[in-house]
């Protein structure tokens, strides 16, 4: 047993943590000393001393998802001594077509020709896609390989031109009154579909589902006189 310090003061804990999580209050120190041989007196754990490293969690299907994801991310970076003190320069040359971020992850700075950028993990071609946060490169070996890479600098600007963000539909006014403030409700569109949102947003954030049988007004034809 060892004496540790926690947020509530000192306590007695097993030195075999995390394999053994047995703890005792510090008030029982003399009692434990009387029961144990002299050689087994609890030792004092210095404040800030590192804990015994926890083994990777395992399940019936193998290592945990967090452990597996960390291993995959590390596979894309070459091992190099002193990488933490030397920054990205200590990692060596990045994979072809990539650069290093400050945290040592591959990133695309120059937009490549289609099919010329390959995944540094499995060698499959990378495909330019657009997500919620903008363009990114994804391995075509998905779902077998889940490697992705962000873009920055000129590559991001060029990708925004190739894959522009879709235009957000304009809210459609209705005659339905907001139940909270009485303002007219608008038909808005979100990730889960159309809904009613208060026209006084952001002062009023009330929302409602579309009434059953509600029909949206027909859009005006292109080029119609105003």
N, C-alpha and C positions, 0 to 999 in steps of 0.2 A: 504494500500500500504506500501511497505517496500523499503529501499534503499539497493541495492545489488552492489557488485563489480564484474566486468567481465574482460575479456581480453582487452577490449577497455575503461575501466574506470568504474565509477559508473553510475548506472541508477536506475530508479524507476520501481518496479515490483509488481504484485499482490501477496498478501500473500496466496492466494488460489491455487498457482501453485502446481501440473500441471493441476488441473481442470480448472483454468483460466490462460491464458498466456498473459494477457494484460501488456504491458510495456510502459514507457514514458521516454524521455530523462531527465537527471538530471537538464537541464536548465529550465524545466517547474515546478520545485519544488515549487517556490513561488506562481505561478499561481494556482497550485493544493491546496496549503495551503489556499489561499484566497477563493477558492470555497468550501472547506470542512470545517466542524466544527473544533473547536480547538482540540477536542478529537480524530480527525481522522488524525492528523499529521503523515506523514510516519515515521516509525521507521527504525533505521539503522540495517542492517543484519551484524553481525560480520563476518570478513573474515574467511573462513574455516568452517562456521557453516553448519551442515548437512541440506540437502534439504528435503522437505517433501517427504516421500517415495511414489513412484509411484505405483498405483494399478496394479495387473496383467492384461495384455492385454487379452481381450476376443474377440471372434468372434462368428459367428452363430453356430460353431461347438464346442464351449467351450473355455477353456484357451489356450493360445498360446503354440506352440511346445516347446519353451525354458522353459516356466514355468512348463509344464508337465514333461519334461526331468529332470529338477531339482528336482521335487517332487519324481520321480522314483529313482533317485540316492540317495536321502535322505532316502528313504524307506529301502534301503539296509544297512543303518547304524543305530545302536541303538542311541536314543537320550540320551545325557549325558551332564550335566552342566560342563562348563569349558573345553570343548573339544578343544577349540582353544589354550588354554594355556598349556594343559597337553599332547598334541600330541595324537598319536594313543593309548597310554595307557589309556587316559581318555574315550575312546569309549567303553571300556569293552571288553569282549571276542568276537572275530570275528565269523561269521557264520562257521559251521562245514566244514572243508576242505579248509578254506580260511585264509588269514592273512590280516592285514591292511597295506595300503600304508601310506606315510606321510600325504597325503591329505584326508585320511579316506575312501578310496575306497577298496573293497575286491580284493585280488590278490591271485593267486595260487602259492605256493612255493614248494609243493610236488605233483608230478603227481599222480593222483588217478587211481584206477581201473575203467574200463569202466562201466558207469552206477551208480557209487557210489557217484559222486559229484552232488549235487542238487542246483537248483537256490534259492538264499536267498529271492527272491521276490515272486515267485509263487510256488516253490517246485518241478518244473519239472526237469528231469535229464539234466545235462549240457553235451554238445557235443564238442569234440576237433576239431577245424577247423584251416585252414590256410588262412590268408589274405595277403594283400600287405606288411604288416609290420611283418609278422611271425605268429606263432601259437597263438591261443586264444581259450577261452571257450565261447560258445554261448548257450543260453537257447533253448531247443528243443520246447518250447512253442511259438517260433517265428512264425508269426508276432504278436501274441497276447501279448507276453512278449519279450522285446528287450534287456534284461539284458545280458551283456558281461563282461568277466573278463580276464585280461592279466595274463601272466605267468612271473616269474622271478626266477633267481638262477638256481638250479638243475632242477626244473620243466621245465624251458625253454630249457635247454640243452637236456633233455630226449625227449621233444616234437619235437625238431628239428630233432632228429634221427627217430622218428616215421613218421613225416610229413616233409621230406626234401624239400627244395625249388626246384622247377622244373628247370632242366638245360636250360640255355638260348641257343637258336639255334645260330649256328655260322653264321656270315654274308656271303652271297654268292657273289663273285665278278662278275661284268658284264663289258661289253665293252661300256657302256653308260658313256659319259663324264659329269662331273659336270658343270653346267651352270655358276657357280660362279668362280671356280678356275681351271677347266679342269681336275681334278683328276678323276680316275675311281669311279663310283658309286657302292655301295654295296646294296644287298637286305637284309634289316633288318626287324625284326618283333617287333611290339609294341602292346600296348593294343588295338589299333583299327585295327590291321592287318599288312600285309606286306607293306613296302614302300622302296623307294630308299634313301639312306643316303650317304653322301660324305665319301670316305675312308680317307680323311685328317682330320676327326673329332678328337679332338675338335677345331683344328685351323680353320677349315671350317665347319660350321653347316648347310650347305645347304641340303635340302631334296626335294624329288619329289615323285609324285604318280607313280605307276607302269604304263608303257605305255599300251594302249589297246592291248590285244592279246599277251602280254609278257609271255613267257613260261619259267618256272624255270628249270634249269638243273637237270637231274635225279641224285638222290643221289647214291654214290657208294655202291655196295652191301657189307655187312659185310664180313670181311675176304678176301677182294680182294687184290691182290698183288699190292704193290706200287712201 
